[in-house]
């Protein structure tokens, strides 16, 4: 068992709030295509965006995985595999 905090992707945070891509983008003041890009790869999102996450998605930024979405799922799969062994 690990003591690492559980994290979710930006997309999961948005969906958990019941927001569409368009609705969330409006709340952040960005284009929906930009938000979609951030959801795929949040490696280099601007600080101004990060600061808004708790207000928009109602979760602390420490709960958000910042990186490539594919990397998140690869890491999650590895953790699950290790727990089985």
MARBA-3410 file (N, C-alpha, C, O; in Angstrom, 1 decimal):
85
0.8,-1.2,0.0,0.0,0.0,0.0,0.9,1.2,0.0,1.9,1.3,0.7 ~ 0.5,2.2,-0.8,1.3,3.4,-0.9,0.7,4.6,-0.2,-0.5,4.7,0.0 ~ 1.5,5.6,0.2,1.0,6.8,0.9,0.8,7.9,0.0,0.6,9.0,0.4 ~ 1.0,7.7,-1.3,0.8,8.8,-2.3,-0.6,9.2,-2.4,-1.5,8.4,-2.3 ~ -0.8,10.5,-2.5,-2.2,11.0,-2.6,-2.9,10.5,-3.9,-2.2,10.5,-5.0
-4.1,10.2,-3.9,-4.9,9.8,-5.1,-5.1,11.1,-5.9,-5.5,12.1,-5.4 ~ -4.8,11.0,-7.2,-5.0,12.1,-8.1,-5.9,11.7,-9.3,-6.0,10.5,-9.6 ~ -6.5,12.7,-9.9,-7.3,12.5,-11.1,-6.9,13.4,-12.2,-6.2,14.4,-11.9 ~ -7.3,13.1,-13.4,-7.0,13.9,-14.5,-7.8,15.2,-14.5,-8.8,15.3,-13.8 ~ -7.4,16.2,-15.3,-8.2,17.4,-15.5,-9.6,17.0,-16.1,-10.6,17.6,-15.6
-9.6,16.1,-17.0,-10.9,15.7,-17.6,-11.8,15.1,-16.5,-13.0,15.4,-16.5 ~ -11.3,14.2,-15.7,-12.1,13.6,-14.6,-12.6,14.6,-13.7,-13.7,14.6,-13.2 ~ -11.8,15.6,-13.3,-12.2,16.7,-12.4,-13.4,17.5,-13.1,-14.4,17.8,-12.4 ~ -13.3,17.7,-14.4,-14.4,18.5,-15.1,-15.7,17.6,-15.1,-16.7,18.1,-14.8 ~ -15.5,16.4,-15.5,-16.7,15.5,-15.6,-17.3,15.3,-14.2,-18.6,15.3,-14.1
-16.5,15.1,-13.1,-17.1,15.0,-11.8,-17.9,16.2,-11.3,-18.7,16.1,-10.5 ~ -17.6,17.4,-11.9,-18.3,18.6,-11.6,-19.6,18.7,-12.4,-20.4,19.6,-12.2 ~ -19.7,17.8,-13.4,-20.9,17.9,-14.3,-20.8,19.0,-15.3,-21.8,19.4,-15.8 ~ -19.6,19.3,-15.7,-19.4,20.4,-16.7,-19.0,19.8,-18.0,-18.2,18.9,-18.1 ~ -19.5,20.4,-19.1,-19.1,20.1,-20.4,-17.8,20.8,-20.7,-17.4,21.7,-19.9
-17.1,20.4,-21.7,-15.9,21.1,-22.1,-16.1,22.6,-22.4,-15.3,23.4,-22.0 ~ -17.2,22.9,-23.1,-17.6,24.3,-23.4,-17.9,25.1,-22.1,-17.4,26.2,-22.0 ~ -18.6,24.5,-21.2,-19.0,25.2,-20.0,-17.7,25.5,-19.1,-17.6,26.6,-18.6 ~ -16.9,24.5,-19.0,-15.7,24.6,-18.2,-14.7,25.7,-18.8,-14.1,26.5,-18.1 ~ -14.6,25.6,-20.1,-13.7,26.6,-20.8,-14.2,28.0,-20.6,-13.4,28.9,-20.4
-15.5,28.2,-20.6,-16.0,29.5,-20.3,-15.7,30.0,-18.9,-15.3,31.1,-18.7 ~ -15.8,29.1,-17.9,-15.5,29.4,-16.6,-14.0,29.8,-16.4,-13.6,30.6,-15.6 ~ -13.1,29.1,-17.1,-11.7,29.4,-17.1,-11.3,30.6,-17.9,-10.2,31.2,-17.8 ~ -12.2,31.0,-18.8,-12.0,32.1,-19.7,-11.0,31.8,-20.9,-10.2,32.6,-21.3 ~ -11.1,30.5,-21.3,-10.2,30.0,-22.4,-11.1,29.3,-23.4,-12.3,29.1,-23.2
-10.5,29.1,-24.6,-11.2,28.4,-25.7,-11.4,26.9,-25.3,-10.5,26.3,-24.7 ~ -12.4,26.3,-25.8,-12.7,24.9,-25.5,-11.5,24.0,-26.1,-11.2,23.0,-25.5 ~ -11.0,24.4,-27.2,-9.9,23.6,-27.8,-8.6,23.7,-26.9,-7.9,22.7,-26.8 ~ -8.4,24.8,-26.3,-7.3,25.0,-25.3,-7.5,24.1,-24.1,-6.6,23.4,-23.7 ~ -8.7,24.0,-23.6,-9.0,23.2,-22.5,-8.8,21.7,-22.8,-8.3,20.9,-22.1
-9.3,21.4,-24.0,-9.2,20.0,-24.5,-7.7,19.6,-24.6,-7.3,18.5,-24.2 ~ -6.8,20.5,-25.1,-5.4,20.3,-25.1,-4.8,20.1,-23.7,-4.0,19.2,-23.5 ~ -5.2,21.0,-22.8,-4.8,20.8,-21.4,-5.2,19.5,-20.8,-4.4,18.9,-20.0 ~ -6.4,19.0,-21.2,-6.8,17.7,-20.6,-6.0,16.5,-21.2,-5.8,15.5,-20.5 ~ -5.5,16.7,-22.4,-4.6,15.6,-22.9,-3.2,15.7,-22.4,-2.6,14.7,-22.2
-2.7,16.9,-22.2,-1.4,17.1,-21.7,-1.3,18.4,-20.9,-1.3,19.5,-21.4 ~ -1.3,18.3,-19.6,-1.3,19.4,-18.7,0.1,19.7,-18.2,0.2,20.4,-17.1 ~ 1.1,19.2,-18.9,2.5,19.4,-18.5,2.8,20.9,-18.3,3.5,21.3,-17.4 ~ 2.4,21.7,-19.2,2.8,23.1,-19.3,1.6,24.1,-19.2,1.6,25.1,-19.9 ~ 0.6,23.8,-18.4,-0.5,24.7,-18.3,-0.1,26.0,-17.5,0.8,25.9,-16.7
-0.6,27.1,-17.9,-0.2,28.4,-17.2,-0.6,28.4,-15.7,-1.6,27.8,-15.3 ~ 0.2,29.1,-15.0,-0.1,29.2,-13.5,-1.5,29.8,-13.3,-2.2,29.4,-12.3 ~ -1.9,30.8,-14.1,-3.2,31.4,-14.0,-4.3,30.4,-14.1,-5.4,30.5,-13.4 ~ -4.2,29.4,-14.9,-5.1,28.3,-15.0,-5.1,27.4,-13.8,-6.2,27.1,-13.3 ~ -4.0,27.1,-13.3,-3.8,26.2,-12.1,-4.5,26.9,-10.9,-5.2,26.2,-10.1
-4.3,28.1,-10.8,-4.9,28.9,-9.6,-6.4,28.8,-9.6,-7.1,28.9,-8.6 ~ -7.0,28.7,-10.8,-8.5,28.7,-11.0,-9.1,27.3,-10.7,-10.3,27.3,-10.5 ~ -8.3,26.3,-10.7,-8.9,24.9,-10.6,-9.7,24.7,-9.4,-10.8,24.2,-9.5 ~ -9.3,25.1,-8.2,-10.1,24.9,-7.0,-11.5,25.6,-7.1,-12.5,25.1,-6.6 ~ -11.5,26.8,-7.7,-12.8,27.5,-7.8,-13.7,26.9,-8.8,-14.9,26.8,-8.6
-13.2,26.4,-9.9,-14.0,25.9,-11.0,-14.4,24.4,-10.8,-15.5,24.1,-10.9 ~ -13.4,23.6,-10.4,-13.7,22.2,-10.2,-13.9,21.7,-8.8,-14.3,20.6,-8.5 ~ -13.8,22.7,-7.8,-14.0,22.4,-6.4,-13.2,21.3,-5.8,-13.6,20.5,-5.0 ~ -11.9,21.2,-6.3,-10.9,20.2,-5.8,-9.6,20.9,-5.6,-9.3,21.8,-6.5 ~ -8.8,20.6,-4.6,-7.5,21.2,-4.5,-6.6,20.8,-5.7,-6.7,19.7,-6.2
-5.7,21.6,-6.0,-4.8,21.3,-7.2,-3.9,20.1,-6.9,-3.4,19.4,-7.8 ~ -3.7,19.8,-5.6,-2.9,18.6,-5.2,-3.6,17.3,-5.6,-3.0,16.3,-5.7 ~ -4.9,17.4,-5.9,-5.7,16.2,-6.3,-5.6,16.0,-7.9,-6.1,15.0,-8.4 ~ -5.0,17.0,-8.6,-4.9,16.9,-10.0,-3.6,16.4,-10.5,-2.5,16.8,-10.0 ~ -3.6,15.4,-11.4,-2.4,14.9,-12.0,-2.0,15.9,-13.2,-2.8,16.1,-14.1
-0.8,16.5,-13.1,-0.4,17.3,-14.2,0.7,16.6,-15.0,1.7,16.2,-14.5 ~ 0.3,16.4,-16.2,1.2,15.6,-17.1,0.4,15.1,-18.3,-0.8,15.5,-18.5 ~ 0.9,14.2,-19.1,0.2,13.6,-20.2,-0.8,12.6,-19.7,-0.5,11.8,-18.8 ~ -2.0,12.7,-20.2,-3.1,11.8,-19.8,-2.7,10.3,-20.0,-3.0,9.5,-19.2 ~ -2.0,10.1,-21.1,-1.5,8.7,-21.4,-0.6,8.2,-20.3,-0.6,7.1,-19.9
0.3,9.1,-19.8,1.2,8.8,-18.7,0.4,8.5,-17.4,0.8,7.6,-16.7 ~ -0.6,9.3,-17.1,-1.4,9.0,-16.0,-2.0,7.6,-16.0,-1.9,6.9,-15.0 ~ -2.5,7.2,-17.1,-3.1,5.8,-17.2,-2.1,4.7,-17.1,-2.3,3.7,-16.6 ~ -0.9,5.0,-17.7,0.2,4.0,-17.7,0.7,3.9,-16.2,0.9,2.7,-15.8 ~ 0.8,5.0,-15.5,1.3,4.9,-14.1,0.2,4.2,-13.2,0.6,3.4,-12.4
-1.0,4.5,-13.5,-2.1,3.9,-12.7,-2.2,2.4,-13.0,-2.3,1.6,-12.0 ~ -2.0,2.0,-14.2,-1.9,0.6,-14.5,-0.8,-0.1,-13.9,-0.9,-1.3,-13.4 ~ 0.4,0.5,-13.8,1.6,-0.1,-13.2,1.3,-0.2,-11.7,1.7,-1.3,-11.1 ~ 0.7,0.8,-11.0,0.4,0.7,-9.6,-0.6,-0.5,-9.3,-0.4,-1.2,-8.3 ~ -1.6,-0.6,-10.2,-2.5,-1.7,-10.0,-1.9,-3.1,-10.1,-2.2,-4.0,-9.4
-1.0,-3.2,-11.1,-0.2,-4.4,-11.3,0.6,-4.8,-10.1,0.7,-5.9,-9.7 ~ 1.3,-3.8,-9.6,2.2,-4.0,-8.4,1.3,-4.5,-7.2,1.8,-5.3,-6.4 ~ 0.1,-3.9,-7.0,-0.7,-4.3,-5.9,-1.2,-5.8,-6.0,-1.4,-6.4,-5.0 ~ -1.3,-6.2,-7.2,-1.8,-7.6,-7.5,-0.7,-8.6,-7.1,-0.9,-9.7,-6.6 ~ 0.6,-8.2,-7.4,1.7,-9.1,-7.2,2.0,-9.3,-5.8,2.9,-10.0,-5.4
END
